[in-house]
């Protein structure tokens, strides 16, 4: 760094006497949080505890106007910090004072507050902005989907930069209040519970609250014309589902699947423990994509997921993520198996419950249909690489690894692990190694070699049904020559996260 000398050394020394120590030692926050797959994702130097987003959206023009208020705490003395954001910013205030700002890279917003932020101190950051999300591109690509009557924000590993400024990485989770003003006759769907709905001068404002920590990519916004259904679970949790009014031939199958959300969630509680959030639901907008996403409390489903009829398996997958992926989130995107392996295995458990093939039969079939030389076996689910983050091996080989764990420790310890882990790590983050150590602790067995074989070693490992143990609950024997009845339904969700 080049510094120009502007005063004699004696004068410089005397000036230090009146400069606060925190200002003298303040540094710039890192432009990335340290993710090995996405170095520019997130930012260093601070944590966000709450986002308050006050938005207005005009479907006809795709114009989004917003004021985002971030409640933050500095983790170090900060002279400058970054936000991840792509739309045009008109003003930023930090602790009420106007801040300087500039843009850099693909989505970096560099903020220089009037006064440095002291380590451990809370700060309020207010960002005013406007723009058309569909016109903002990164490498020619947008996570914002326009629909015939509105727009959708749902994407992984990030979608926030298209509609609100944030520390865009799962390591920095926060609570959310999302308020959206839209023209009368249009609805706005988001995460959590609808707190209020008011109309004034041709516009309707929807106020949503997600009161448990939420990763930024799990925040969602859906604006359009929807048919909305509401219900409650047996324990009183509110359920809200929404369907675009122009889903065409997929409308019936979509409803027949998503309307079973409450039933599926109640069953998942028996497997994974108490549901961790304040609301349930799902939404199916009129988009051409084929993926689904576990947006917190209210998963997003593409209509194409239901092109071949009802598919409850995809609902099982996305709701399982509420425990494995949303409540317990990745520490680093290379830990994606902690999300996807368990969501896929939940589909196998649902099949087992429905009598359409046991998890062992499904694991054996997934194993047998891929020959040794198949490139599938070269992908390492425990660290697949950014280019293979959503590869089929993360799902199927990752789920076979979970069945191998079940075979090794027995059902009693296995289901104790499945239910205990989301409680142990509730609302936090975890690495693959954290789960391995937890499984070892509960089972009182060394498991590092098993997981190393299945998650980190290229090649096709040996796999088979467990030997029967006296007094153990028997599983149906594997039938590699017979395809489990549920296989095609589950395979139909293989593009579930092809983003």
C-alpha positions as CSV (number, residue, x, y, z in Angstrom):
1,X,0.0,0.0,0.0
2,X,1.4,3.4,-1.0
3,X,1.0,6.2,1.6
4,X,1.8,9.8,1.0
5,X,3.6,11.6,3.9
6,X,1.6,14.8,4.7
7,X,3.0,15.8,8.1
8,X,6.2,15.6,10.1
9,X,6.5,12.5,12.3
10,X,6.1,14.5,15.5
11,X,2.8,15.9,14.3
12,X,1.7,12.5,13.1
13,X,2.5,11.1,16.6
14,X,0.5,13.8,18.3
15,X,-2.5,13.2,16.0
16,X,-2.6,9.6,17.1
17,X,-3.4,10.8,20.6
18,X,-6.8,12.1,19.4
19,X,-7.7,9.2,17.1
20,X,-9.8,6.5,18.8
21,X,-7.8,3.2,19.1
22,X,-10.5,1.4,17.2
23,X,-10.3,3.8,14.2
24,X,-6.5,3.5,14.1
25,X,-6.7,-0.3,14.0
26,X,-9.7,-0.6,11.8
27,X,-9.4,-2.7,8.7
28,X,-11.5,-3.6,5.7
29,X,-13.8,-6.6,6.0
30,X,-13.0,-9.4,3.6
31,X,-15.0,-9.5,0.3
32,X,-15.7,-13.3,0.9
33,X,-16.6,-15.4,3.9
34,X,-14.1,-18.1,3.0
35,X,-16.1,-20.7,1.1
36,X,-13.9,-23.1,-0.8
37,X,-16.4,-23.4,-3.7
38,X,-17.6,-19.8,-3.9
39,X,-14.8,-17.5,-2.7
40,X,-16.9,-14.3,-3.4
41,X,-20.0,-15.5,-1.5
42,X,-20.6,-13.8,1.8
43,X,-18.4,-11.2,3.5
44,X,-16.0,-11.0,6.4
45,X,-16.0,-8.8,9.5
46,X,-19.6,-8.8,10.6
47,X,-22.7,-10.9,11.4
48,X,-26.3,-10.0,10.5
49,X,-28.9,-10.9,13.1
50,X,-32.0,-9.6,11.3
51,X,-33.2,-8.3,7.9
52,X,-36.1,-6.0,7.6
53,X,-37.0,-5.7,3.9
54,X,-39.6,-3.1,2.8
55,X,-40.3,-3.6,-0.9
56,X,-42.6,-2.5,-3.7
57,X,-42.9,-4.4,-6.9
58,X,-44.7,-3.6,-10.2
59,X,-45.3,-6.8,-12.2
60,X,-45.9,-5.0,-15.5
61,X,-42.4,-3.4,-15.5
62,X,-40.4,-5.7,-13.2
63,X,-39.4,-2.7,-11.2
64,X,-38.5,-3.6,-7.6
65,X,-37.9,-0.7,-5.1
66,X,-36.7,-1.4,-1.6
67,X,-35.3,-0.3,1.7
68,X,-33.4,-3.0,3.5
69,X,-32.5,-2.5,7.2
70,X,-29.8,-4.9,8.4
71,X,-29.0,-5.3,12.2
72,X,-25.4,-6.2,12.3
73,X,-22.5,-6.8,14.8
74,X,-18.9,-6.1,13.9
75,X,-16.6,-9.1,14.5
76,X,-13.5,-6.9,14.1
77,X,-12.8,-3.2,14.0
78,X,-14.1,-2.2,10.5
79,X,-13.2,0.7,8.4
80,X,-15.1,-0.8,5.5
81,X,-17.3,-3.8,4.8
82,X,-19.0,-5.5,1.9
83,X,-22.5,-6.5,1.1
84,X,-23.5,-8.8,-1.7
85,X,-26.0,-7.1,-4.0
86,X,-26.6,-6.4,-7.7
87,X,-29.3,-3.7,-8.1
88,X,-28.7,0.1,-8.2
89,X,-28.3,1.7,-4.7
90,X,-29.2,5.3,-4.1
91,X,-28.3,5.7,-0.5
92,X,-26.7,3.8,2.4
93,X,-26.8,4.9,6.1
94,X,-24.8,3.3,8.8
95,X,-26.0,4.1,12.4
96,X,-28.0,6.9,10.8
97,X,-25.1,8.6,9.1
98,X,-24.7,8.6,5.3
99,X,-22.0,6.2,4.2
100,X,-19.9,6.1,1.0
101,X,-20.3,3.2,-1.2
102,X,-18.9,1.7,-4.4
103,X,-19.3,-1.5,-6.5
104,X,-16.8,-4.1,-7.5
105,X,-16.6,-7.6,-8.9
106,X,-19.8,-9.4,-9.9
107,X,-21.9,-8.4,-6.9
108,X,-19.8,-6.7,-4.3
109,X,-21.2,-3.5,-2.6
110,X,-18.3,-1.8,-0.7
111,X,-19.6,0.3,2.2
112,X,-17.4,2.9,4.0
113,X,-19.2,4.2,7.1
114,X,-18.7,7.8,8.3
115,X,-17.2,6.3,11.5
116,X,-15.4,3.0,11.8
117,X,-17.3,0.2,13.4
118,X,-15.9,-1.1,16.7
119,X,-15.6,-4.8,17.3
120,X,-18.5,-6.3,19.2
121,X,-20.7,-3.2,18.7
122,X,-24.1,-3.4,17.0
123,X,-24.7,-1.3,13.9
124,X,-27.8,-0.6,11.8
125,X,-27.3,-0.5,8.0
126,X,-30.0,0.9,5.8
127,X,-29.8,0.5,2.0
128,X,-32.2,2.2,-0.4
129,X,-32.3,0.7,-3.9
130,X,-34.3,0.1,-7.1
131,X,-34.0,-1.9,-10.3
132,X,-35.3,-4.6,-12.5
133,X,-34.0,-7.9,-11.1
134,X,-34.4,-9.8,-14.4
135,X,-31.9,-7.3,-16.1
136,X,-29.1,-8.0,-13.6
137,X,-26.9,-10.8,-14.8
138,X,-23.9,-12.7,-13.5
139,X,-22.0,-14.4,-16.3
140,X,-25.1,-13.9,-18.4
141,X,-27.4,-15.6,-15.9
142,X,-30.2,-14.4,-13.6
143,X,-31.7,-16.2,-10.5
144,X,-34.8,-14.0,-10.8
145,X,-37.6,-15.6,-12.9
146,X,-40.3,-13.5,-14.5
147,X,-43.7,-15.1,-14.8
148,X,-46.7,-14.0,-16.8
149,X,-48.1,-12.1,-13.8
150,X,-45.0,-11.4,-11.6
151,X,-41.6,-12.6,-10.5
152,X,-39.9,-15.3,-8.4
153,X,-36.8,-15.3,-6.3
154,X,-35.8,-19.0,-5.6
155,X,-32.3,-20.4,-6.4
156,X,-29.3,-22.2,-4.8
157,X,-26.6,-21.5,-3.8
158,X,-27.7,-17.8,-4.0
159,X,-30.6,-15.7,-5.1
160,X,-30.4,-12.8,-2.6
161,X,-28.2,-10.6,-4.7
162,X,-31.1,-10.1,-7.1
163,X,-33.5,-8.6,-4.6
164,X,-31.9,-7.6,-1.3
165,X,-28.4,-6.7,0.0
166,X,-27.0,-9.3,2.4
167,X,-24.1,-11.3,3.8
168,X,-24.9,-14.0,1.3
169,X,-23.7,-17.3,2.8
170,X,-25.3,-19.9,5.0
171,X,-22.8,-19.2,7.7
172,X,-24.5,-15.9,8.5
173,X,-28.1,-16.8,9.2
174,X,-30.7,-14.3,10.5
175,X,-34.4,-13.7,11.2
176,X,-36.5,-11.9,8.5
177,X,-39.3,-9.5,8.2
178,X,-40.3,-9.1,4.6
179,X,-43.0,-6.6,3.6
180,X,-44.1,-6.4,0.0
181,X,-46.4,-3.8,-1.7
182,X,-48.0,-5.0,-4.9
183,X,-50.9,-3.9,-7.1
184,X,-54.4,-4.9,-5.9
185,X,-55.3,-8.3,-7.2
186,X,-51.8,-9.6,-7.0
187,X,-50.4,-11.7,-4.1
188,X,-47.0,-11.7,-2.5
189,X,-45.7,-14.9,-0.9
190,X,-42.7,-15.2,1.3
191,X,-41.3,-17.2,4.2
192,X,-42.9,-17.8,7.6
193,X,-46.2,-16.4,8.9
194,X,-48.3,-13.7,7.2
195,X,-48.5,-11.1,10.0
196,X,-50.9,-8.7,8.2
197,X,-52.3,-7.7,4.9
198,X,-53.6,-4.2,4.1
199,X,-54.8,-2.3,1.0
200,X,-54.5,1.4,0.2
201,X,-54.8,3.4,-3.0
202,X,-54.7,0.4,-5.4
203,X,-51.9,-1.4,-3.6
204,X,-51.8,-4.3,-1.2
205,X,-49.1,-4.8,1.4
206,X,-48.2,-8.3,2.7
207,X,-46.1,-8.5,5.9
208,X,-44.3,-11.9,6.4
209,X,-42.1,-12.9,9.4
210,X,-39.6,-15.8,9.6
211,X,-38.7,-15.8,13.3
212,X,-35.9,-18.5,13.3
213,X,-32.4,-18.1,11.8
214,X,-32.6,-18.4,8.0
215,X,-29.8,-18.6,5.4
216,X,-30.1,-15.9,2.7
217,X,-30.5,-18.3,-0.2
218,X,-33.5,-19.8,1.7
219,X,-35.4,-16.4,1.7
220,X,-37.9,-16.4,-1.1
221,X,-40.3,-14.0,-2.8
222,X,-43.1,-14.9,-5.1
223,X,-45.4,-12.3,-6.7
224,X,-48.3,-13.1,-9.0
225,X,-51.9,-14.3,-9.0
226,X,-52.2,-17.4,-6.9
227,X,-54.9,-19.7,-5.5
228,X,-54.1,-20.0,-1.8
229,X,-55.1,-22.7,0.6
230,X,-54.6,-22.6,4.4
231,X,-54.8,-25.2,7.1
232,X,-53.1,-26.3,10.4
233,X,-51.2,-29.3,11.5
234,X,-52.5,-31.4,14.5
235,X,-50.1,-29.3,16.7
236,X,-51.4,-26.0,15.4
237,X,-48.7,-25.0,12.9
238,X,-50.2,-22.8,10.1
239,X,-49.9,-24.2,6.6
240,X,-50.1,-22.0,3.5
241,X,-49.8,-23.3,0.0
242,X,-50.0,-21.2,-3.2
243,X,-50.6,-22.2,-6.8
244,X,-50.3,-20.0,-9.9
245,X,-53.7,-19.8,-11.6
246,X,-52.3,-20.7,-15.0
247,X,-50.5,-24.0,-14.3
248,X,-52.5,-25.7,-17.0
249,X,-52.4,-29.5,-17.1
250,X,-50.0,-29.7,-14.1
251,X,-52.4,-27.9,-11.7
252,X,-54.2,-31.0,-10.4
253,X,-51.1,-33.1,-9.8
254,X,-49.4,-30.1,-8.1
255,X,-52.2,-29.7,-5.7
256,X,-52.6,-33.4,-5.1
257,X,-48.9,-33.4,-4.0
258,X,-48.3,-30.2,-2.2
259,X,-51.6,-30.4,-0.3
260,X,-50.1,-33.4,1.6
261,X,-47.5,-31.1,3.1
262,X,-49.0,-31.3,6.6
263,X,-49.2,-35.1,6.5
264,X,-45.6,-35.4,5.3
265,X,-44.3,-33.0,7.9
266,X,-46.1,-34.9,10.7
267,X,-44.5,-38.1,9.5
268,X,-41.0,-36.5,9.3
269,X,-41.4,-35.4,12.9
270,X,-41.4,-39.1,13.8
271,X,-38.1,-39.5,12.0
272,X,-36.3,-36.2,12.6
273,X,-37.9,-34.8,15.7
274,X,-40.0,-31.7,16.2
275,X,-40.5,-29.4,13.2
276,X,-38.1,-26.5,13.7
277,X,-40.0,-23.5,12.3
278,X,-43.1,-21.4,12.7
279,X,-45.0,-22.3,9.5
280,X,-45.4,-24.9,6.7
281,X,-46.4,-24.8,3.1
282,X,-45.2,-24.7,-0.5
283,X,-45.8,-22.8,-3.7
284,X,-46.0,-23.7,-7.4
285,X,-45.5,-20.7,-9.7
286,X,-45.9,-20.7,-13.5
287,X,-42.2,-21.0,-14.4
288,X,-40.5,-23.1,-17.1
289,X,-37.8,-24.5,-14.8
290,X,-37.7,-28.1,-13.5
291,X,-36.1,-27.8,-10.1
292,X,-37.5,-27.5,-6.6
293,X,-35.9,-25.8,-3.6
294,X,-36.2,-26.0,0.2
295,X,-37.0,-22.3,0.7
296,X,-37.4,-22.1,4.5
297,X,-41.0,-23.0,5.7
298,X,-42.4,-22.7,2.2
299,X,-40.6,-24.8,-0.5
300,X,-40.6,-23.8,-4.2
301,X,-41.8,-26.4,-6.7
302,X,-41.6,-26.0,-10.5
303,X,-44.7,-27.2,-12.3
304,X,-42.6,-29.7,-14.3
305,X,-42.1,-31.7,-11.1
306,X,-45.7,-32.8,-11.5
307,X,-45.7,-33.3,-15.3
308,X,-46.2,-37.1,-14.9
309,X,-48.8,-36.8,-12.2
310,X,-48.7,-36.4,-8.4
311,X,-45.3,-36.9,-6.8
312,X,-45.4,-36.7,-3.0
313,X,-41.7,-37.8,-3.0
314,X,-40.5,-34.4,-4.1
315,X,-42.5,-32.9,-1.2
316,X,-40.9,-35.3,1.2
317,X,-37.5,-34.3,-0.1
318,X,-38.0,-30.5,0.3
319,X,-39.7,-30.9,3.7
320,X,-36.8,-33.1,4.9
321,X,-34.5,-30.2,4.1
322,X,-36.3,-28.1,6.8
323,X,-34.3,-30.2,9.3
324,X,-31.3,-31.2,7.1
325,X,-30.3,-28.1,5.3
326,X,-32.4,-25.3,6.7
327,X,-32.2,-25.7,10.5
328,X,-28.8,-27.4,10.2
329,X,-27.1,-25.7,7.3
330,X,-23.8,-26.3,5.6
331,X,-20.7,-24.8,7.1
332,X,-19.1,-24.6,3.6
333,X,-20.8,-25.5,0.3
334,X,-18.5,-28.5,0.0
335,X,-20.5,-30.0,2.9
336,X,-23.6,-30.3,0.6
337,X,-24.0,-34.0,1.5
338,X,-25.2,-33.0,5.0
339,X,-28.2,-31.5,3.1
340,X,-28.8,-33.7,0.0
341,X,-27.8,-37.2,1.2
342,X,-30.4,-37.0,4.0
343,X,-33.1,-35.4,1.9
344,X,-32.8,-38.3,-0.7
345,X,-32.7,-40.9,2.1
346,X,-35.9,-39.4,3.5
347,X,-37.5,-40.3,0.2
348,X,-36.3,-43.9,0.7
349,X,-37.8,-44.0,4.2
350,X,-41.1,-42.7,2.8
351,X,-41.1,-45.5,0.3
352,X,-40.4,-47.9,3.1
353,X,-43.4,-46.5,5.1
354,X,-45.6,-46.7,2.0
355,X,-44.7,-50.3,1.3
356,X,-43.1,-49.5,-2.1
357,X,-39.6,-50.6,-1.4
358,X,-37.4,-50.5,1.7
359,X,-34.4,-48.2,2.0
360,X,-32.2,-51.2,1.7
361,X,-33.8,-52.3,-1.5
362,X,-33.6,-48.9,-3.0
363,X,-29.9,-48.6,-1.9
364,X,-29.2,-52.0,-3.4
365,X,-30.9,-51.0,-6.7
366,X,-29.1,-47.7,-6.9
367,X,-25.9,-49.6,-6.3
368,X,-26.5,-52.4,-8.8
369,X,-27.7,-50.4,-11.8
370,X,-24.5,-48.5,-12.0
371,X,-21.5,-50.6,-13.2
372,X,-18.0,-50.1,-11.7
373,X,-16.8,-48.1,-14.6
374,X,-19.7,-45.6,-14.4
375,X,-18.3,-42.0,-13.8
376,X,-21.0,-41.8,-11.1
377,X,-18.6,-43.6,-8.7
378,X,-15.8,-41.1,-9.3
379,X,-17.8,-38.2,-7.6
380,X,-17.1,-37.8,-3.9
381,X,-20.3,-36.8,-2.1
382,X,-18.3,-35.5,0.9
383,X,-16.5,-33.0,-1.3
384,X,-17.9,-33.2,-4.9
385,X,-16.5,-30.0,-6.2
386,X,-18.5,-26.9,-7.2
387,X,-19.1,-28.4,-10.7
388,X,-20.7,-31.5,-9.1
389,X,-22.4,-29.9,-6.2
390,X,-25.8,-31.3,-7.4
391,X,-24.5,-34.4,-9.1
392,X,-26.6,-37.6,-8.8
393,X,-23.9,-39.2,-6.7
394,X,-24.3,-36.6,-3.9
395,X,-27.9,-37.8,-3.7
396,X,-27.8,-41.6,-4.4
397,X,-24.3,-42.5,-3.4
398,X,-24.8,-40.1,-0.5
399,X,-28.0,-42.0,0.5
400,X,-26.3,-45.4,0.1
401,X,-23.7,-44.1,2.6
402,X,-26.6,-43.5,5.1
403,X,-28.0,-46.9,4.5
404,X,-24.5,-48.3,5.1
405,X,-24.4,-46.5,8.4
406,X,-27.8,-48.0,9.3
407,X,-26.5,-51.4,8.5
408,X,-23.5,-50.9,10.6
409,X,-25.1,-49.4,13.8
410,X,-28.5,-51.0,13.7
411,X,-31.9,-49.4,13.6
412,X,-32.1,-48.3,17.2
413,X,-28.9,-46.3,17.2
414,X,-29.5,-45.2,13.5
415,X,-32.8,-43.5,14.2
416,X,-31.5,-42.1,17.4
417,X,-28.8,-40.4,15.3
418,X,-31.3,-39.1,12.6
419,X,-33.5,-37.6,15.3
420,X,-30.8,-36.3,17.6
421,X,-28.6,-34.5,15.0
422,X,-31.1,-31.8,14.1
423,X,-31.6,-31.1,17.8
424,X,-27.9,-31.1,18.5
425,X,-27.2,-28.6,15.7
426,X,-30.6,-26.7,15.6
427,X,-30.4,-23.3,13.8
428,X,-26.6,-23.7,13.2
429,X,-24.1,-25.0,10.7
430,X,-22.2,-28.2,10.3
431,X,-19.4,-29.9,8.4
432,X,-19.5,-33.5,7.2
433,X,-17.0,-34.3,9.8
434,X,-19.2,-33.0,12.5
435,X,-21.9,-35.5,11.6
436,X,-19.4,-38.3,11.5
437,X,-18.2,-37.5,15.0
438,X,-21.8,-37.2,16.2
439,X,-22.7,-40.6,14.7
440,X,-19.6,-42.2,16.4
441,X,-20.6,-40.7,19.8
442,X,-24.2,-42.0,19.6
443,X,-23.3,-45.4,18.2
444,X,-20.2,-45.8,20.2
445,X,-18.5,-47.2,17.1
446,X,-15.6,-46.1,15.0
447,X,-17.2,-44.9,11.7
448,X,-14.5,-42.8,10.1
449,X,-13.5,-45.5,7.7
450,X,-17.1,-46.2,6.6
451,X,-17.7,-42.6,5.8
452,X,-14.3,-42.2,4.1
453,X,-15.1,-45.1,1.8
454,X,-18.5,-43.9,0.8
455,X,-18.0,-40.1,0.8
456,X,-14.4,-39.5,-0.1
457,X,-12.9,-42.5,-2.0
458,X,-13.5,-42.6,-5.8
459,X,-14.6,-46.0,-7.1
460,X,-17.4,-48.4,-6.3
461,X,-17.2,-49.8,-2.8
462,X,-18.6,-53.2,-1.7
463,X,-22.2,-53.0,-0.5
464,X,-24.8,-55.6,0.6
465,X,-27.6,-56.3,3.0
466,X,-26.6,-56.6,6.7
467,X,-26.4,-59.9,8.4
468,X,-29.4,-60.6,10.6
469,X,-28.8,-60.0,14.3
470,X,-30.7,-61.7,17.0
471,X,-33.7,-59.6,18.1
472,X,-33.1,-57.0,15.4
473,X,-36.0,-55.7,13.3
474,X,-35.7,-57.6,10.0
475,X,-35.6,-55.8,6.7
476,X,-36.8,-57.3,3.5
477,X,-33.9,-58.9,1.6
478,X,-32.5,-56.9,-1.3
479,X,-33.8,-57.9,-4.7
480,X,-31.3,-56.4,-7.2
481,X,-33.1,-58.0,-10.2
482,X,-36.4,-56.3,-9.2
483,X,-36.9,-52.6,-9.4
484,X,-38.5,-51.2,-6.3
485,X,-42.0,-49.9,-7.0
486,X,-41.1,-46.3,-5.8
487,X,-37.9,-46.1,-7.9
488,X,-39.3,-44.2,-10.9
489,X,-41.1,-41.7,-8.6
490,X,-37.9,-41.0,-6.8
491,X,-35.9,-40.9,-10.0
492,X,-38.3,-38.4,-11.4
493,X,-36.9,-36.0,-8.8
494,X,-33.3,-36.5,-9.8
495,X,-33.3,-33.0,-11.5
496,X,-34.7,-31.6,-8.3
497,X,-31.8,-29.2,-7.8
498,X,-30.5,-28.8,-11.4
499,X,-30.3,-25.1,-11.3
